[in-house]
Amino acid sequence: MKHTIKALNIALLSLAIVLLPLITFAQAGFGPTDVTDTPIDGGISLLIAAGIGYGGRKLYQKRANNRAEKND
C-alpha cells in the first residue's frame, strides 16, 4: 500500500512539473506598450537549491538510520 501511495505521489508531482510551464505561459501579453518583463529566476533557483538540500539531508538521515539498525 505504501509503495502505491509513493508511486502515485511521484506521478502527480511529475505531472505537475510537466504541466506547470503550460499554465505559466498561458497568460495574455501586454500589447503594444513598452513593458519590460521581470525574470523570476532568482527565487526559483533558491527554491530548487533548498529542495535539493532538504532531499539530500533526508537521504543522509535515512541511510544513517539504516546503518544504525543494521549494527544493532
WODA-V12986 format. One record per pair of residues at least 12 apart in sequence whose C-alpha atoms are under 7 Angstrom apart, sorted by the first residue. I is the first residue (numbers start at 0). J is the second residue. If there is no record, write none. Layout:
BEGIN
i,j
I,J
I,J
END
This chain:
BEGIN
none
END
